[in-house]
């Protein structure tokens, strides 16, 4: 098994103001041909809010 991860933190510039965004995710190679992924993302700013978003994925690498 092989694992990977990523994380992000940023400030988004928009014409109506600035927004704060944070994301984290990871992947797990469960076999030579199968991969599982997960990611969480949240954003908040002037006149905008994206609630917590979760993304789950499976990929067959055959």
C-alpha positions as CSV (number, residue, x, y, z in Angstrom):
1,X,0.0,0.0,0.0
2,X,1.1,3.5,-0.8
3,X,-0.4,6.7,0.7
4,X,-0.2,10.3,-0.4
5,X,-1.7,13.5,0.9
6,X,-2.1,17.2,0.1
7,X,-3.1,20.3,2.0
8,X,-3.8,23.8,0.9
9,X,-4.4,27.2,2.4
10,X,-5.1,30.3,0.5
11,X,-6.6,33.7,0.2
12,X,-8.7,34.3,-2.9
13,X,-8.9,37.7,-4.4
14,X,-12.3,38.7,-6.0
15,X,-13.8,42.0,-7.1
16,X,-16.3,41.9,-4.2
17,X,-13.6,41.3,-1.6
18,X,-11.3,38.5,-0.3
19,X,-12.1,35.0,0.6
20,X,-10.3,32.4,2.8
21,X,-10.0,28.8,1.5
22,X,-8.6,25.7,3.1
23,X,-8.4,22.1,1.8
24,X,-6.9,18.8,2.7
25,X,-7.0,15.4,1.1
26,X,-5.2,12.2,0.6
27,X,-5.0,9.1,-1.5
28,X,-4.3,5.4,-0.8
29,X,-3.1,3.0,-3.4
30,X,-4.7,-0.2,-2.2
31,X,-3.3,-2.4,-5.0
32,X,-1.3,-2.0,-8.2
33,X,-4.6,-1.1,-10.0
34,X,-6.9,0.5,-7.3
35,X,-6.7,3.8,-5.6
36,X,-9.0,5.5,-3.0
37,X,-9.1,9.3,-2.6
38,X,-10.7,11.7,-0.1
39,X,-10.7,15.5,0.1
40,X,-12.3,18.1,2.3
41,X,-12.6,21.8,1.4
42,X,-14.0,24.9,3.1
43,X,-14.2,28.5,1.9
44,X,-15.4,31.7,3.5
45,X,-15.3,35.4,2.6
46,X,-17.2,38.6,2.0
47,X,-20.7,37.6,0.8
48,X,-19.7,34.0,0.1
49,X,-19.5,30.9,2.2
50,X,-18.9,27.4,1.0
51,X,-19.8,24.9,3.7
52,X,-17.5,21.9,4.2
53,X,-17.4,19.9,1.0
54,X,-16.2,16.3,1.1
55,X,-15.1,14.4,-2.0
56,X,-14.7,10.6,-2.0
57,X,-13.3,8.7,-5.0
58,X,-12.2,5.4,-6.4
59,X,-10.1,4.9,-9.4
60,X,-9.3,1.7,-11.3
61,X,-5.8,2.2,-12.9
62,X,-6.1,-0.8,-15.3
